[in-house]
Amino acid sequence: MFIEDEYPGFPIWLNVVVMELHLDPSRSGGEFPRITLAPGQSKTLGRRAPADVIVDDPSISRRHARISMDTSGQLAVDDLGSTNGVFVNGTEQRSAYLMVGDVVRFGQVEYVLAEAT
């Protein structure tokens, strides 16, 4: 959605694309939380508080990873020194940019990046 759609006559140079992305657990059953981010947000993922997203699995470190979206909608994941790593499409990464459809594995827990509906 563009700002001028909501506010006709708004200066064209201030267009902002508003979007939201989420990481869905690849296992069914809803045992792990969906992770939703909007532009400008950042969340930490870990096994317990103070992580923003708590994934209760023994393969997840207390502070496992940070997921962030910049104001343009680019999503990134950073390993925070976890024991069992962060993998994007099967390759271990310390930091990586993500695209819709990417499979992100934190320890043994897989998520798939999708556009919010």
Backbone torsions as a table, in degrees:
resi	resn	phi	psi	omega
1	MET	NA	137.6	178.1
2	PHE	-105.1	148.9	-178.1
3	ILE	-58.3	-40.4	-177.0
4	GLU	-65.9	-19.5	174.5
5	ASP	-65.4	-36.0	-179.8
6	GLU	-87.6	-30.9	-176.1
7	TYR	-129.9	84.1	180.0
8	PRO	-54.2	138.6	-179.8
9	GLY	88.7	-5.1	178.8
10	PHE	-63.5	141.5	-178.0
11	PRO	-55.2	132.7	-177.0
12	ILE	-62.1	-30.3	-176.6
13	TRP	-72.6	-5.9	177.6
14	LEU	-104.0	18.8	177.4
15	ASN	-58.9	135.8	176.4
16	VAL	-132.2	127.7	175.1
17	VAL	-88.3	121.3	-179.5
18	VAL	-99.7	124.2	178.5
19	MET	-148.5	163.6	178.0
20	GLU	-136.7	139.5	177.7
21	LEU	-122.9	154.6	174.8
22	HIS	-139.4	153.2	173.1
23	LEU	-103.9	120.2	179.5
24	ASP	-102.0	135.7	175.0
25	PRO	-61.0	138.7	-177.6
26	SER	-79.4	-18.3	175.8
27	ARG	-83.2	140.5	175.7
28	SER	-81.4	168.0	178.4
29	GLY	107.2	-13.4	174.3
30	GLY	67.8	26.2	-178.2
31	GLU	-78.2	-19.1	177.8
32	PHE	-115.7	148.1	-176.2
33	PRO	-75.5	149.4	169.3
34	ARG	-73.8	142.6	178.8
35	ILE	-111.8	117.5	-178.1
36	THR	-116.4	133.0	178.2
37	LEU	-132.1	144.3	173.8
38	ALA	-115.3	163.3	180.0
39	PRO	-52.1	134.5	179.0
40	GLY	87.9	-3.1	-178.8
41	GLN	-94.2	154.4	174.7
42	SER	-142.2	139.4	178.8
43	LYS	-137.1	143.9	173.0
44	THR	-97.7	147.6	178.6
45	LEU	-118.0	133.4	179.0
46	GLY	-162.7	178.1	-176.4
47	ARG	-78.5	-22.2	179.4
48	ARG	-157.0	172.4	179.1
49	ALA	-57.5	144.3	17.6
50	PRO	-93.4	19.2	178.0
51	ALA	-58.8	144.5	177.3
52	ASP	-69.9	-37.7	179.4
53	VAL	-118.3	116.5	-178.4
54	ILE	-98.9	120.9	178.1
55	VAL	-116.2	104.5	-174.8
56	ASP	-82.1	85.9	179.1
57	ASP	-146.6	137.2	-177.3
58	PRO	-63.1	-18.1	179.2
59	SER	-82.9	-5.3	-179.1
60	ILE	-96.5	131.0	176.1
61	SER	-75.7	162.9	179.2
62	ARG	-56.5	-44.2	173.1
63	ARG	-123.1	92.9	-169.9
64	HIS	-90.0	-51.3	-173.4
65	ALA	-153.1	161.0	172.3
66	ARG	-118.1	133.0	176.5
67	ILE	-116.3	129.5	-177.9
68	SER	-140.5	150.4	176.5
69	MET	-124.1	125.4	178.0
70	ASP	-77.1	177.2	-175.0
71	THR	-68.1	-16.1	177.6
72	SER	-89.1	-6.3	179.3
73	GLY	98.9	3.5	178.0
74	GLN	-76.3	125.9	-178.3
75	LEU	-99.4	139.0	178.7
76	ALA	-135.2	153.7	175.3
77	VAL	-127.1	139.4	178.6
78	ASP	-129.5	129.9	174.4
79	ASP	-75.3	130.8	-178.4
80	LEU	-97.6	32.9	179.9
81	GLY	84.5	30.6	-178.0
82	SER	-64.7	158.5	177.4
83	THR	-73.8	-41.4	-172.7
84	ASN	-105.6	6.3	169.1
85	GLY	79.3	171.2	175.0
86	VAL	-123.4	128.4	-178.4
87	PHE	-121.6	133.4	176.5
88	VAL	-116.2	117.4	-177.7
89	ASN	51.8	39.9	174.7
90	GLY	88.5	-4.6	-178.6
91	THR	-111.1	127.4	-180.0
92	GLU	-64.9	136.0	-177.5
93	GLN	-133.9	142.2	169.7
94	ARG	-85.5	-38.6	176.8
95	SER	-147.7	142.2	179.2
96	ALA	-157.8	147.6	169.3
97	TYR	-85.5	146.9	-176.6
98	LEU	-116.2	152.0	175.4
99	MET	-127.8	155.8	177.4
100	VAL	-54.1	132.2	-179.0
101	GLY	99.0	-15.7	178.5
102	ASP	-64.3	144.1	174.5
103	VAL	-102.4	122.2	-178.6
104	VAL	-114.9	125.3	179.5
105	ARG	-113.9	123.8	174.4
106	PHE	-104.6	111.0	-173.2
107	GLY	60.6	-118.7	178.6
108	GLN	-106.3	8.9	-175.8
109	VAL	-103.3	119.6	-177.1
110	GLU	-98.9	141.1	174.1
111	TYR	-128.1	154.8	176.1
112	VAL	-121.5	131.7	-179.7
113	LEU	-82.4	127.8	-178.9
114	ALA	-138.3	156.8	172.8
115	GLU	-74.6	142.4	177.3
116	ALA	-68.4	141.6	-179.9
117	THR	-111.8	NA	NA
